[in-house]
Amino acid sequence: MKHKVALIKSLILFSLCVLCSCSKTGQITTKIRPEASAYDLVFERLSDRWDEAIPLGNGMVGALVWKKDGKLRFSLDRADLWDLRPMENLNTPEWKYSWVYDQWKKNDYEPVQEKFDVPYDRSPAPSKIPGAALEFDISTLGEVESVHLYLKQAICEVKWKNGVKLLTFVHATQPVGWYQFEGLEETLEYDLIPPAYNLGNESGAENPVTGQDLRRLDYPEGKVSRDKDAITYEQEGWGGFKYQVNVGSKIEKGVLKGCWSISSTFPKWEEKASAYEVTTENLNKGMVYAYDSHLTWWKKFWSKSAIQVPDPVLQKQWYLEQYKFGSAARVGAPPISLQAVWTADNGKLPPWKGDFHHDLNTQLSYWPAYSGNHLEEEIGFVNWLWKYRNTFKRYTSEYYDSKGLNVPGVTTLTGEPMGGWIQYSFGPTVSAWLAQHFYLHWRYSMDREFLRQRAYPWIKDVAIYLENISVLNAEGMRQLPISSSPEIHDNSINAWFGETTNFDLALIRWTYEKAAELATEIGKKEEAEKWKNLLSQWPDLVSETQRGLMFAPNVPYDQSHRHFSHLVGYHPLGIIDFSKGELHKSLIQNTISTLDKIGSDYWVGYSFSWLGNLKARALDGNGAAEALKIFAENFCLPNSFHVNGDQSGKGYSKFTYRPFTLEGNFAFAAGLQEMLLQSHTGVVRIFPAIPEQWEDVSFDQLRTEGAFLISAGRTSGQVTNVQICSEKGGTIQFINPFDGDKFTSDVAFDIKGDLLIVKTVPGQRISFKKKEEL
């Protein structure tokens, strides 16, 4: 029976053509032939490092394809493989914000560091843990000819010069990975390799950035069992946690094909199918069936948005980031952690334990989802936050002695606090920054049920908590007892400020502003007035005339630092914005000028990605493009993974280490989208930050606040067309991107200055076009 898979078409000339068929027994009888694009990863050899491997994933399971000790290796991972043992130091009477404040006030801070900072470094867990590795003995295959990751199909191909070919993919929606070797003269030997939980001698604790030894987890030896066509590895972890890895395969007429899966079980959690059951079921259905549904998902994903910019480095990097986002984010899966489904495969725990850092990392990771039109994947993040809301409320009650809601800045899979540098791991405004994602989901989707049931309740709880922990100062204004600004002064006593930092202050002011806005939106007028009154009790952001935004009163940005925490009021929160007049514009320009003058000596990759967003918001297309290009060319490995340090040797940063984390990748994508389309002020700007030399640019179906999908083209320096799809109806206002009145439209519109204003109904499609020259 023959199956046809339709061509996928997009603005960027990607194409897909797959012809496959099954015999009467369901076995594969023809080949899958993915088609290449300009944005694929193509190499002449398999990487011999795990962090340069080919990444495959679906938000829940993932694989890295590389070579180790002469063998082809799939490093297998699952997002909920976690050692969840609690941090025992957090169950003490001293574990209180008030106690920390007292120690800071007495200038006796070492006890705080010993009790709450140091244990994170010393303890191997809680932590994300690796799954296993599937290895194939390829010694008889000879030299590799090519390694190719086809982005549109999310499939990896490896060719050997002797004619053997491997195709492998992680299914888009099922917890299973597939592989197929064609052209074999004899079968390949393969094995499941457990992580190094028990091998060798204890190596002791290491830096959490480089990872601690897996043997420190003290797990019992796992069990590897075999039958004719399958290998199963079962591992017991801490506290009754167990996981299973299974691989099953078949060989027929020179084709070795099979699939693998990982399953996990926690005490009292809902039981799901085991890895063995998953692979058995999938092998019976066959690879053709799996590939067809896999392509259906990816076709839908890629149809959501597209861009075309004239810089090939930025263009390719954007598509690689979209691919990784599609591989790492799903509804029903945990949110994107530091490494998502690509945990380190080097005998160690992943950098920073692969945890959820909410003082920047998770927030930046979801930035591109909104204008990139991937709310279906983004909602998994806020769903997870909501799922553990009661856990966060318990933490708020225990540590802050407060009602309402805060979130630990560093959490486990289940939202429990992990500690670390407590100014940030127990930071007082973490839940406020996370609240922005609830707000953004509402604004970009206009889902009123979500507004009533999730967005406003979350922000309201944060507002209640912030009222409870704040105090009145001598001037009668509110402030935090002690405040911090990630990660200024690291974890020293000086990292606490006696006056509220711009970081905390911006998040607090944003919370009350949006609490009032949303309360008004759903008709809760009394609550809205309460939030407005509380907002008036907090001071404005702290700035200097020449240097711009500061960390805190009398604390300017005067040393290079990786984290632009003092700037969150500008981006992403928009409290300070060009649209608010010349004072704001001058403040923003001076702030960014200060960053440029002090330099990037102690920046990491995500700093450049963030800078790209900052400059795009300042309508500086040249500066935004330059920052994003520096990131892509100098802070990413050949497989596109962001590794924090400067890998080029060009001196962009004095950090040259390579711990892999994802937030810089996804912030890059958001920055490029910010250059093409902005809507954070309620007014849409089309091509707001385009470099002068970018004459031909286009994008398809980028999303704005208000739930509008915009497509636009620019040719020879002039906008030629704008199409708008209104999902939910309402009024859209956008700055006229055409040359004066030289455009036509298929709908009625109003003009107010340089604004074009259109009232829409749900589902309406609107077109504006440049007038043809007579």
Summary of the structure (lengths in Angstrom):
residues: 774
radius of gyration: 26.4
end to end distance: 56.2
largest distance: 83.7
contacts: 2737
relative contact order: 0.09
helix: 33%
strand: 24%
